[in-house]
Amino acid sequence: MTKFAVVLFPDEEDCIDVISSSWVLPSMTPDQKGGEKICRYPPHSIRGAKLAKLVISHVQPSSTWLVCSCRVLCEFAINQAKSPQHFESEGGGGFVLETNQLTPEPPMPSGELPSAETIITLLKEYQAKNELFAGFQEAVIDRLIHISHKLKSLNLGPSSTPNFSLEGAPPLPLTCKEDLHALNISLLLGKNQESMVTFLSLHGGDSVSSVTASVMKEIFTNQFAITVSYTGKGGKAVCGIKGSLLHKIAIIRGVRSNRGYENSTEFEIKEAIKNWLRNAGDRCGGREARRHHNV
């Protein structure tokens, strides 16, 4: 039986969501750090009831879906009393949450079950009936977030980030296309390149993805990142960074200069850059706002 997964997105302010476990891709390497995995997530145009239907139906992800880093906090299974196409119908369907942590209880008659328009609503209704599971899940999530922050602090070390500026460059993080151009010009100076790499080497993280995300946050405001793509192509893109000095010198060398990531491949860093830029619209409340839109 395909399960559902409660996942945390470390690159999106530790946002927590519920997805089909089939959306979580197998780990590429056995020693992947921090338990971080890669998952597929529907594009920005699919949210609300449409997104819920994909989740509850365990629709297999396509190549057009977003690629995101995530941590699986827990998994559970739901028995459907009706087929997925009745998910949004009047009267709702019957669902029974199955988990080893819970004492089995007889299912309620389908006519007495509350309707649910989204999987999030479904989970909230079930958690209201079963305070034991809700408290357990909340405690696990809080503990994992606490451990994540501790790991980041250990990787950063005792030194604080120094005041930073480059000769002839705009202040960081960048806010517009003109600032990006000026920063690339300033990186023609060798001393600016070395200063930038040194500055970006102090961030740390528990995976290539999280280190790259920390580096990118120093360089771009999220509002500007929404208009930037790796190649400069795309519906909302006004500029790109592929092949620039910022890309080749600052970001790639900066990530590799972080302790433990000296051997990170250019492909790994490139994919992390692309994912961070692609998911800019989901950060700072964007994902939550779209989830509740038209629900």
C-alpha positions as CSV (number, residue, x, y, z in Angstrom):
1,M,0.0,0.0,0.0
2,T,1.4,3.4,-1.0
3,K,1.7,5.6,2.1
4,F,1.6,9.3,2.8
5,A,4.7,11.1,4.1
6,V,5.0,14.1,6.4
7,V,8.0,16.0,5.1
8,L,10.0,19.0,6.1
9,F,11.5,21.3,3.4
10,P,14.8,22.7,4.9
11,D,15.3,25.1,2.0
12,E,11.9,26.7,2.5
13,E,12.1,27.9,6.1
14,D,11.4,24.4,7.5
15,C,7.9,24.3,5.9
16,I,6.1,21.1,6.7
17,D,3.7,19.4,4.2
18,V,2.0,16.1,3.5
19,I,2.7,14.3,0.2
20,S,2.5,10.8,-1.3
21,S,5.5,8.7,-0.3
22,S,5.8,7.8,-4.0
23,W,6.9,11.4,-4.6
24,V,10.0,10.9,-2.5
25,L,12.9,9.6,-4.7
26,P,15.4,7.0,-3.5
27,S,18.7,8.3,-2.1
28,M,21.4,8.5,-4.7
29,T,24.2,7.7,-2.2
30,P,24.1,5.5,1.0
31,D,25.8,8.2,3.1
32,Q,23.5,11.1,2.3
33,K,23.9,13.6,5.1
34,G,21.3,14.6,7.5
35,G,18.7,12.1,6.2
36,E,17.9,14.5,3.4
37,K,16.1,13.2,0.4
38,I,14.9,14.5,-3.0
39,C,11.2,14.7,-3.8
40,R,9.0,15.8,-6.6
41,Y,6.3,18.4,-6.0
42,P,3.6,19.7,-8.4
43,P,4.3,23.0,-10.1
44,H,3.0,26.3,-8.8
45,S,-0.1,26.2,-11.0
46,I,-1.4,23.2,-9.1
47,R,-2.5,24.0,-5.6
48,G,-5.6,23.8,-3.3
49,A,-8.1,21.0,-4.2
50,K,-6.2,20.0,-7.3
51,L,-3.1,19.4,-5.2
52,A,-5.0,17.5,-2.6
53,K,-6.5,15.2,-5.3
54,L,-3.0,14.4,-6.6
55,V,-1.8,13.6,-3.0
56,I,-4.8,11.4,-2.1
57,S,-4.7,9.6,-5.4
58,H,-0.9,8.9,-5.2
59,V,-0.5,10.3,-8.8
60,Q,3.0,9.5,-10.0
61,P,5.2,12.6,-10.5
62,S,6.1,13.8,-13.9
63,S,9.3,15.4,-15.3
64,T,7.7,18.8,-15.2
65,W,7.3,18.8,-11.4
66,L,9.6,20.7,-9.1
67,V,12.6,19.0,-7.5
68,C,12.9,19.8,-3.8
69,S,15.1,18.7,-0.9
70,C,13.1,17.3,2.0
71,R,13.3,15.2,5.2
72,V,10.7,12.5,5.9
73,L,9.4,13.0,9.4
74,C,7.0,10.1,9.4
75,E,4.8,8.0,7.1
76,F,1.3,6.6,7.5
77,A,-1.4,4.8,5.4
78,I,-5.0,5.7,4.8
79,N,-7.7,3.2,3.7
80,Q,-10.1,4.8,1.3
81,A,-13.8,3.8,1.6
82,K,-14.4,5.5,-1.8
83,S,-12.4,5.8,-5.0
84,P,-10.2,9.0,-5.4
85,Q,-12.7,10.6,-7.8
86,H,-15.2,11.0,-5.0
87,F,-12.6,12.9,-2.9
88,E,-14.3,16.3,-3.5
89,S,-17.9,15.1,-3.6
90,E,-20.6,16.0,-1.2
91,G,-20.7,13.9,1.9
92,G,-17.0,13.0,1.6
93,G,-15.4,9.5,1.8
94,G,-14.4,7.2,4.6
95,F,-10.8,7.2,5.7
96,V,-9.1,5.3,8.5
97,L,-5.5,6.3,9.4
98,E,-3.3,3.3,10.0
99,T,-0.1,3.5,12.1
100,N,1.8,1.2,14.5
101,Q,1.7,3.8,17.2
102,L,-2.1,3.8,17.5
103,T,-4.4,1.3,19.1
104,P,-6.8,-0.1,16.3
105,E,-10.3,1.0,16.6
106,P,-13.4,0.0,14.6
107,P,-14.1,2.2,11.5
108,M,-16.9,4.7,11.7
109,P,-19.9,4.2,9.3
110,S,-19.2,6.1,6.1
111,G,-22.3,8.2,6.5
112,E,-21.0,9.6,9.8
113,L,-17.5,10.6,8.6
114,P,-16.9,14.3,8.0
115,S,-16.2,15.5,4.5
116,A,-12.7,16.7,3.6
117,E,-11.7,18.9,0.7
118,T,-7.9,18.6,1.2
119,I,-5.6,16.1,2.8
120,I,-4.5,18.8,5.3
121,T,-8.2,19.1,6.4
122,L,-8.4,15.4,6.6
123,L,-5.3,15.2,8.9
124,K,-6.5,18.0,11.1
125,E,-9.9,16.2,11.6
126,Y,-8.2,12.9,12.4
127,Q,-5.7,14.6,14.8
128,A,-8.6,16.2,16.6
129,K,-10.0,12.7,17.3
130,N,-6.7,11.2,18.3
131,E,-4.8,13.6,20.6
132,L,-2.2,10.9,21.3
133,F,-1.0,10.8,17.7
134,A,-1.2,14.5,17.2
135,G,1.0,15.1,20.3
136,F,3.5,12.5,19.2
137,Q,3.8,13.9,15.7
138,E,4.2,17.5,17.1
139,A,6.9,16.4,19.5
140,V,8.8,14.5,16.7
141,I,8.6,17.5,14.4
142,D,9.7,20.0,17.0
143,R,12.6,17.7,18.0
144,L,13.8,17.3,14.5
145,I,13.8,21.0,13.8
146,H,15.7,21.5,17.0
147,I,18.3,18.9,16.0
148,S,18.6,20.5,12.5
149,H,19.3,23.9,14.0
150,K,21.9,22.4,16.4
151,L,23.7,20.7,13.5
152,K,23.9,24.0,11.5
153,S,25.3,25.7,14.6
154,L,28.0,23.0,15.0
155,N,29.0,23.3,11.4
156,L,29.2,27.1,11.6
157,G,31.5,26.9,14.6
158,P,32.1,29.6,17.2
159,S,33.1,32.3,14.7
160,S,30.5,34.9,13.7
161,T,30.1,36.1,10.1
162,P,32.4,39.1,9.6
163,N,31.2,42.4,8.1
164,F,31.6,42.0,4.4
165,S,32.0,44.3,1.4
166,L,33.7,44.1,-2.0
167,E,35.4,46.9,-3.8
168,G,33.1,48.4,-6.4
169,A,30.3,46.0,-5.7
170,P,26.8,46.6,-4.4
171,P,25.9,45.4,-0.9
172,L,24.6,41.9,-0.4
173,P,22.0,40.5,-0.8
174,L,21.3,41.7,-4.3
175,T,17.9,43.2,-5.1
176,C,17.9,43.8,-8.8
177,K,19.4,42.8,-12.2
178,E,21.7,45.9,-12.2
179,D,23.2,44.8,-8.9
180,L,23.9,41.3,-10.3
181,H,25.7,42.8,-13.2
182,A,27.8,45.1,-11.0
183,L,28.8,42.2,-8.7
184,N,30.0,40.2,-11.7
185,I,32.1,43.2,-12.8
186,S,33.6,43.5,-9.4
187,L,34.6,39.8,-9.4
188,L,37.1,40.5,-12.2
189,L,39.4,41.7,-9.4
190,G,41.3,38.7,-7.9
191,K,41.1,40.0,-4.4
192,N,37.4,40.4,-4.6
193,Q,37.1,36.8,-5.8
194,E,39.1,35.5,-2.8
195,S,37.1,37.7,-0.3
196,M,33.8,36.5,-1.7
197,V,34.9,32.8,-1.5
198,T,36.1,33.3,2.1
199,F,32.9,35.0,3.1
200,L,30.8,32.2,1.6
201,S,32.9,29.4,3.2
202,L,31.6,30.3,6.7
203,H,28.0,29.1,6.4
204,G,28.0,25.3,6.8
205,G,25.0,22.9,6.5
206,D,24.1,19.3,6.6
207,S,24.0,18.6,2.8
208,V,25.2,20.1,-0.5
209,S,21.6,21.4,-0.9
210,S,21.5,23.2,2.4
211,V,25.0,24.7,2.1
212,T,24.2,26.0,-1.4
213,A,20.9,27.4,0.0
214,S,22.8,29.3,2.7
215,V,25.2,30.7,0.1
216,M,22.4,31.8,-2.2
217,K,20.5,33.5,0.6
218,E,23.6,35.7,1.2
219,I,23.7,36.7,-2.5
220,F,20.0,37.2,-3.4
221,T,17.0,38.6,-1.7
222,N,14.1,36.2,-2.1
223,Q,12.1,38.8,-4.0
224,F,14.9,39.2,-6.6
225,A,15.5,35.4,-6.7
226,I,11.9,34.9,-8.0
227,T,13.0,36.7,-11.2
228,V,16.3,34.9,-11.6
229,S,16.7,31.4,-13.3
230,Y,19.9,29.4,-13.8
231,T,20.0,30.0,-17.6
232,G,18.0,33.3,-17.6
233,K,15.2,31.6,-19.5
234,G,11.6,31.1,-18.2
235,G,8.3,32.9,-17.8
236,K,9.3,35.2,-15.0
237,A,13.1,35.3,-15.4
238,V,14.8,38.6,-16.2
239,C,18.4,37.3,-15.9
240,G,20.5,34.2,-15.2
241,I,23.8,33.3,-13.7
242,K,25.0,30.3,-15.8
243,G,28.7,30.8,-16.8
244,S,29.1,34.0,-14.9
245,L,31.9,34.7,-12.5
246,L,29.4,34.7,-9.6
247,H,28.5,31.1,-10.6
248,K,31.9,29.7,-11.4
249,I,34.1,31.5,-8.9
250,A,31.9,32.6,-6.0
251,I,29.1,30.0,-5.6
252,I,30.9,26.8,-6.7
253,R,34.1,27.6,-4.9
254,G,32.2,29.0,-1.9
255,V,30.2,25.8,-1.4
256,R,33.4,23.7,-1.8
257,S,35.2,25.8,0.8
258,N,32.7,24.8,3.5
259,R,34.1,22.1,5.8
260,G,33.1,18.6,4.6
261,Y,32.1,19.7,1.0
262,E,35.5,20.0,-0.7
263,N,34.6,17.2,-3.1
264,S,31.1,18.3,-4.0
265,T,30.6,17.9,-7.7
266,E,29.8,20.8,-10.0
267,F,26.6,18.9,-11.0
268,E,25.4,18.6,-7.4
269,I,26.0,22.3,-6.8
270,K,24.3,23.3,-10.1
271,E,21.2,21.2,-9.3
272,A,21.0,22.8,-5.9
273,I,21.3,26.3,-7.4
274,K,18.5,25.5,-9.9
275,N,16.2,24.1,-7.3
276,W,16.8,27.1,-4.9
277,L,16.0,29.6,-7.6
278,R,13.0,27.5,-8.9
279,N,11.5,27.3,-5.4
280,A,11.9,31.0,-4.6
281,G,8.2,31.5,-5.0
282,D,7.4,28.9,-2.4
283,R,9.5,30.6,0.3
284,C,8.4,33.3,2.8
285,G,4.8,32.0,3.0
286,G,4.3,31.4,-0.8
287,R,3.7,27.7,-0.5
288,E,1.2,28.2,2.4
289,A,-0.7,31.0,0.6
290,R,-1.1,28.9,-2.5
291,R,-2.2,25.9,-0.5
292,H,-5.1,27.8,1.0
293,H,-6.0,29.6,-2.3
294,N,-9.4,28.5,-3.6
295,V,-9.8,25.9,-0.9
